[in-house]
Amino acid sequence: MNFADLGLSDELLQAVEAAGYTEPTPIQAQAIPQVQMMKDLIAVAQTGTGKTASFVLPMIDILAAGRRRARMPRSLILEPTRELAAQVAENFEKYGKNHDLKLALLIGGVQMNEQVKALDDGVDVLIATPGRLMDLFERGKILLTGCELLVIDEADRMLDMGFIPDIEFICEKLPANRQTLLFSATMPGPIKKLADKFLTNPKHIEVARPATANTDIAQHKVMVSARKKRDVLRHLLRTDNVSTAIVFSNRKTTVRDLAKGLARDGFKVGEIHGDMDQTSRLAELALFKSSEINILVASDVAARGLDVKGVSHVFNFDTPWHPDDYVHRIGRTGRAGAKGRAFTFVTPEDAEAIANVEKLTGMAIPVFNLDGDDGADEAEREPAPERKPRRESRRRSESKPKREAEPADDLPEEDEPVREKPRRAPRSTARKPAERDPAPAEREPAGEPGEWNGPVPGFLGVSAG
C-alpha cells in the first residue's frame, strides 16, 4: 500500500512525496480512512509509529474547503507539552505547503499578544496546550463554538500531568456534533472514561499492545555501580557505533553535570531540561537536528516531545522512576521502521524500578556484558548498602537494615518551566483528583543533591502562562 491508495488529494500526495515518504505506517493506513469518513476514533499507538501524520494528513484535506472566522478556530489539537505542540505545527507546515491553511500555536513561554493576533485573523488549525488555551478562553480571546474537529493527543500523558479536568471543560464548550480523535500510548481507566463520555461510536485502532516497547529497538540493561556509570557511558559512546544519541537522567542537576563532563571529554554534546527557557531549548534542539551536536543529555521533558530522524541510541543514565517513562524515552530511537539501540544503567538500588519496567513491557530486558572491566561485573557482585555484614557483637536489632524513606506522593515536577501546568476547571465540570491514577513519585535519596523530575500532581492547579 502507498499513500495514493488512501484517497489523499494530489496536492497532499506531492507534499508527502517531497518529505520523502511513500508508504504509510500501520497506524496511518488504518486511521486516515476513518478520519476521512468523519468518524470518531480511538487509536492506541506507541511512540514512533507515525501517529502524528495519521491525523495531520487527513485534516489538511478536510479543512481545504471552508472559511476562516476571527477567534473561531475550525479545528483544535490538544498537546500535553510545548515541544509536542511545536512538532505538530511543523508537520502541518510541511504537509500543508500546497494548501491555503492558517494555524496558530498556543503555548506558554511565548508572547500572548502574537497568539491573540493570529486568532483575530482567523485560523483553520489551532494547536494548543491546555494551560494556555484556558488562559485565552477565560480572557474571552477565543470562541470554541465553531470547532468541527478535536484531536486529543498523548491522552495518557495528559492524565499524568493532571489535564483531564481542563480537557473535560474544553470538550463541553465545543459543538456536540464535532468529530473527535483520541490518541494514546496506553488506555488507563480515566482515559477510557473520558472517551466514553465525549466520543460517539468511535472506531478503535490498536497497532501494538499497550505499554509495549518498539520491536525495532534492541534493548539492553547494563548492571553497573553508581560510581562507574559515567565511565561506562563514555565507553559505550566510543565503542557502540553511536551516530546520534539522547542520554536521559532523572534529575536536571545530573543533566547539567553530565553534559559538562562529556563536553570536557571531547564529545559534541548539548542539554535540555526544565531550567532552560524556551529559546534556549529550541536552540539546543536545532543544533541536535542539524548534527552540529550528536549527543543530547535530557531530562524527561524531552521524552515525549522529540522527533528527530536517525537517533541511533538512547541511554537511560538513570533507570526511570516510572515505567511508562521508559517506553517513551527509548521511543526516541527506532522511529518509523528504523533500527535503534537502548541501554539502561541499573544499579543495585534500581532493582525495583527495572522490575516494574519489565512488568509493564512484558519482557525481560537482556543484560549487556561489557568488554573489559567497565563496572558491570563489579556492580553484579557489589551488595546494596543495607546488606553489608554487621559485626557479630552488635545486638540483633542493630543488625537490621534501616527502613528506606517512604516515597512522597505529591512532589512537584522538575519540568515545571517547560510543560504547561494544569488549571482547575470550574467546579461544575472539574473531576476530583482522586479519579486520576498517577504513578507514585519517588523522593530523592537523603543527602544527595538533585531536583524532582516526576509527574505534575493534579491538585496543584497552577498555570505556566
GILINLIN-V583639 format. One record per helix or strand of 2 or more residues. SS is the DSSP state (h for helix, s for strand). FROM is the first residue (numbers start at 0). TO is the last residue. If there is no record, write none. Layout:
BEGIN
ss = <SS/SS>
from = <FROM/FROM>
to = <TO/TO>
END
This chain:
BEGIN
ss = <h/h/h/s/h/s/h/s/h/s/h/s/h/h/s/h/s/s/h/s/h/s/h/s/h/s/h/h/s/h/h/h/h/h>
from = <2/9/25/40/50/74/81/102/111/124/129/148/154/163/178/188/202/216/225/244/251/268/277/294/299/312/322/334/339/347/375/384/432/457>
to = <5/17/35/43/62/78/94/105/120/128/137/151/159/172/183/197/205/222/238/247/263/271/288/297/301/315/329/336/345/360/380/386/434/459>
END
